[in-house]
Amino acid sequence: MSKIPTMAELAAEGKSPDILFWVGCAGSYDSRAQKVTIAFTKILNEVGINYAILGNEESCTGDPARRAGNEFLFQMSALQNIEVLNGYGIKKIVTTCPHCFNTLKNDYPALGGAYDVIHHTQLLQQLIDEGRIKMKEGGAFEGKRITYHDSCYMGRVNGVYEAPRKVLEALDNELVEMKRCKSNGLCCGAGGAQMWKEDEPGDKRINIERAEEALETGAEIIAANCPFCLTMMGDGMKAKDKQDEVMVYDLAELIVNNNGL
């Protein structure tokens, strides 16, 4: 795989990318999310998009801190990132994490960081529409039943429902919706900084409830667009002992696997 340039390397050569790929904490450190990062960069390389990452200069957007109520820590993280982004004159950002997407897009402008922020599913849909990503006929997922889990920050918070479904349609499979989907979707159980909290008293974990809804569709694949959702849905399949029968994939991974990149 070709080397991924950093902003510092490009700046040293007097160059700037068309788009900054914000990798995020999960995409950098979580072994499951790292696979999505690699899949997405394979697509970016394949279509010839001029991009770069911040590398060691990227730190957490501060989303978990703000959602958990630590506004001071959020602003410290955000201002540090904004200083770096503005220092490089960044205009456009793409990220594979809806939490990073939402924070960079909606929270940073108030602190002096205004950027054109898109989620990778939106960029993937755009590349498919432009014919820059062409799906191979008879790909790995042709005719398979796929259900799509709307992440909270792409769905209800930012109203992005069609882009991910358009990407799935291009894979030539049967999309089966869960009972609760789109604006009525159910959280995977990790959002709002719940990922880092102990369970509260209750009868059932949210991700188990959501896993059951996914299994009810009879789908062989659960598509997601968020590292948190991937973890929670994956754990849900394990809890139901279905991890060998029902796969959980990010949309970028589905394209890479379909096209053999």
Phi, psi and omega per residue, in radians:
M1 nan 2.411 -3.092
S2 -1.213 2.674 -3.092
K3 -1.189 2.476 3.129
I4 -1.632 2.119 -3.101
P5 -1.269 2.601 3.040
T6 -1.759 2.788 3.116
M7 -1.038 -0.689 -3.112
A8 -1.083 -0.724 3.135
E9 -1.128 -0.773 3.140
L10 -1.155 -0.728 -3.124
A11 -1.079 -0.640 3.133
A12 -1.121 -0.461 3.123
E13 -1.657 0.068 -3.130
G14 1.288 0.380 -3.128
K15 -1.920 2.835 3.005
S16 -2.475 2.550 -3.120
P17 -1.435 2.869 3.059
D18 -1.289 -0.507 -3.050
I19 -2.590 2.447 3.062
L20 -1.685 2.225 3.049
F21 -1.582 1.910 3.096
W22 -1.487 1.921 -3.002
V23 -1.323 -0.715 3.136
G24 1.467 2.829 -3.084
C25 -1.103 -0.809 -3.127
A26 -1.103 -0.835 -3.129
G27 -1.083 -0.407 3.136
S28 -1.569 -0.704 -2.927
Y29 -2.019 -0.413 -3.095
D30 -1.494 2.204 -3.019
S31 -1.063 -0.596 3.130
R32 -1.239 -0.798 -3.108
A33 -1.227 -0.460 3.099
Q34 -1.033 -0.588 3.135
K35 -1.125 -0.612 3.113
V36 -1.207 -0.747 3.113
T37 -0.985 -0.828 -3.124
I38 -1.132 -0.764 3.129
A39 -1.040 -0.777 -3.097
F40 -1.162 -0.700 3.126
T41 -1.170 -0.560 3.071
K42 -1.070 -0.716 3.130
I43 -1.169 -0.782 3.134
L44 -1.038 -0.730 3.118
N45 -1.157 -0.721 -3.095
E46 -1.075 -0.730 -3.094
V47 -1.557 -0.073 3.061
G48 1.327 0.594 3.088
I49 -1.376 2.356 3.134
N50 -1.470 1.781 -3.054
Y51 -2.362 2.950 3.057
A52 -2.664 2.915 3.053
I53 -2.092 2.888 3.097
L54 -1.446 -0.410 -3.112
G55 1.127 -2.246 -3.078
N56 -1.197 -0.217 3.136
E57 -1.483 -0.134 3.103
E58 -1.524 2.333 3.014
S59 -2.270 3.026 -3.076
C60 -0.940 2.439 3.139
T61 -1.115 -0.374 -3.089
G62 1.707 0.026 -3.127
D63 -0.934 -0.908 -3.094
P64 -1.071 -0.630 -3.138
A65 -1.110 -0.822 -3.124
R66 -1.133 -0.770 -3.120
R67 -1.141 -0.520 3.140
A68 -1.497 -0.081 3.055
G69 1.747 0.107 3.132
N70 -1.699 1.400 -3.055
E71 -1.119 -0.625 -3.131
F72 -1.082 -0.827 3.139
L73 -1.132 -0.688 3.098
F74 -1.017 -0.860 -3.069
Q75 -1.157 -0.624 3.082
M76 -1.062 -0.830 -3.137
S77 -1.110 -0.813 -3.079
A78 -1.092 -0.819 -3.091
L79 -1.125 -0.631 3.093
Q80 -1.106 -0.789 3.130
N81 -1.153 -0.729 -3.126
I82 -1.086 -0.685 3.111
E83 -1.049 -0.751 3.140
V84 -1.175 -0.853 -3.103
L85 -1.067 -0.802 -3.135
N86 -1.191 -0.571 3.111
G87 -1.070 -0.590 3.114
Y88 -1.600 -0.048 -3.141
G89 1.167 0.632 -3.109
I90 -1.166 2.312 3.117
K91 -1.937 -0.695 -3.029
K92 -2.210 2.362 -3.098
I93 -2.262 2.408 2.982
V94 -2.114 2.465 3.126
T95 -2.467 2.603 3.131
T96 -1.577 -0.023 -3.095
C97 -1.960 2.110 3.124
P98 -1.070 -0.496 3.135
H99 -1.203 -0.803 3.067
C100 -1.092 -0.772 -3.141
F101 -0.961 -0.889 -3.083
N102 -1.123 -0.735 -3.093
T103 -1.219 -0.804 3.130
L104 -1.115 -0.680 -3.064
K105 -1.357 -0.782 -2.971
N106 -1.836 -0.443 -3.073
D107 -1.740 -0.549 -3.048
Y108 -1.246 -0.586 -3.114
P109 -0.952 -0.635 -3.127
A110 -1.142 -0.331 -3.118
L111 -1.852 0.182 3.082
G112 1.703 0.250 3.137
G113 -2.088 1.567 -3.110
A114 -1.844 2.019 -3.094
Y115 -2.369 2.786 3.009
D116 -1.495 1.834 -3.034
V117 -1.919 2.224 3.062
I118 -2.226 2.692 3.078
H119 -1.587 2.690 -3.044
H120 -1.088 -0.484 3.106
T121 -1.160 -0.592 3.109
Q122 -1.188 -0.720 3.112
L123 -1.168 -0.702 3.130
L124 -1.088 -0.750 3.121
Q125 -1.084 -0.744 3.141
Q126 -1.063 -0.773 -3.121
L127 -1.166 -0.608 3.084
I128 -1.205 -0.791 3.139
D129 -1.053 -0.633 -3.118
E130 -1.414 -0.099 -3.129
G131 1.389 0.194 -3.132
R132 -1.420 -0.471 2.954
I133 -1.899 2.072 3.094
K134 -1.946 2.211 -3.136
M135 -1.373 2.312 3.096
K136 -1.200 2.411 3.072
E137 -1.178 2.539 3.099
G138 1.096 0.620 -3.126
G139 -1.218 3.120 -3.042
A140 -1.054 -0.405 -3.028
F141 -1.949 0.130 -3.092
E142 -1.045 2.229 3.092
G143 1.372 -0.066 -3.139
K144 -1.365 2.618 3.076
R145 -1.469 2.128 3.141
I146 -2.155 2.385 3.006
T147 -1.990 2.572 -3.084
Y148 -1.986 2.258 3.116
H149 -1.717 2.032 3.095
D150 -1.282 2.090 3.035
S151 -1.291 2.581 -3.058
C152 -1.031 -0.751 -3.025
Y153 -1.331 -0.399 3.025
M154 -1.514 -0.698 -3.077
G155 -1.342 -1.659 -2.995
R156 -1.068 -0.603 -3.070
V157 -1.322 -0.743 -3.066
N158 -2.002 0.014 3.031
G159 1.161 0.457 3.126
V160 -1.701 1.798 -3.119
Y161 -2.059 -0.611 -2.991
E162 -1.415 -0.661 -3.068
A163 -0.947 -0.904 -3.136
P164 -1.110 -0.608 -3.142
R165 -1.236 -0.584 3.085
K166 -1.125 -0.688 3.114
V167 -1.082 -0.764 -3.139
L168 -1.153 -0.673 3.118
E169 -1.039 -0.631 -3.113
A170 -1.161 -0.356 3.138
L171 -1.375 -0.073 3.082
D172 1.079 0.872 3.103
N173 -2.197 3.126 3.141
E174 -1.689 1.954 3.138
L175 -1.541 2.065 3.121
V176 -1.989 2.183 -3.068
E177 -1.501 2.552 3.016
M178 -1.318 2.808 -3.137
K179 -0.959 -0.787 3.104
R180 -1.776 1.916 -3.135
C181 -2.556 3.015 -3.119
K182 0.907 -2.216 -3.048
S183 -1.204 -0.211 3.112
N184 -1.877 0.302 -3.099
G185 -1.087 2.771 3.114
L186 -1.875 2.356 3.098
C187 -1.035 2.579 3.095
C188 -1.270 -0.267 3.120
G189 1.886 -0.046 -3.062
A190 -1.874 -0.275 -3.058
G191 -1.183 2.978 3.118
G192 1.085 0.559 -3.140
A193 1.181 0.222 3.095
Q194 -1.140 -0.396 3.137
M195 -0.940 -0.552 -3.029
W196 -1.841 0.238 -3.134
K197 -1.953 2.722 3.008
E198 -1.290 2.719 3.103
D199 -1.050 2.500 3.014
E200 -1.602 2.791 -3.094
P201 -0.988 2.396 3.135
G202 3.103 3.081 -3.085
D203 -1.570 -0.470 -3.018
K204 -2.653 2.489 3.056
R205 -1.238 2.553 -3.105
I206 -1.085 -0.692 -3.098
N207 -1.180 -0.462 3.071
I208 -1.219 -0.752 3.096
E209 -1.018 -0.782 -3.117
R210 -1.215 -0.664 3.112
A211 -1.077 -0.699 3.119
E212 -1.112 -0.695 3.117
E213 -1.127 -0.653 3.122
A214 -1.186 -0.734 -3.126
L215 -1.156 -0.569 3.127
E216 -1.058 -0.416 -3.115
T217 -1.337 -0.277 -3.085
G218 1.341 0.238 -3.115
A219 -1.236 2.579 3.073
E220 -1.621 -0.302 -3.112
I221 -2.379 2.381 3.011
I222 -1.880 2.124 3.117
A223 -1.715 2.412 3.124
A224 -2.389 3.006 3.123
N225 -2.379 0.423 -3.000
C226 -2.545 2.329 -3.141
P227 -1.081 -0.567 3.109
F228 -1.155 -0.822 -3.121
C229 -1.102 -0.679 3.109
L230 -1.009 -0.796 -3.141
T231 -1.112 -0.852 -3.051
M232 -1.195 -0.716 3.123
M233 -1.238 -0.646 3.073
G234 -1.084 -0.762 3.099
D235 -1.137 -0.634 3.114
G236 -1.095 -0.714 3.113
M237 -1.153 -0.672 3.118
K238 -1.143 -0.715 -3.138
A239 -1.096 -0.520 3.134
K240 -1.635 0.041 -3.126
D241 1.025 0.673 -3.122
K242 -2.038 0.171 -3.019
Q243 -1.093 -0.381 3.121
D244 -1.554 -0.275 -3.095
E245 -1.779 -0.621 -3.092
V246 -2.065 2.026 -3.104
M247 -1.599 2.554 3.083
V248 -1.986 2.073 -3.077
Y249 -2.269 2.624 2.927
D250 -1.407 2.723 -3.119
L251 -1.037 -0.640 3.126
A252 -1.117 -0.684 3.128
E253 -1.149 -0.641 3.129
L254 -1.097 -0.728 3.133
I255 -1.165 -0.788 -3.122
V256 -1.085 -0.787 -3.139
N257 -1.166 -0.683 -3.133
N258 -1.129 -0.716 -3.047
N259 -1.647 -0.017 3.118
G260 1.103 0.636 -3.140
L261 -1.311 nan nan
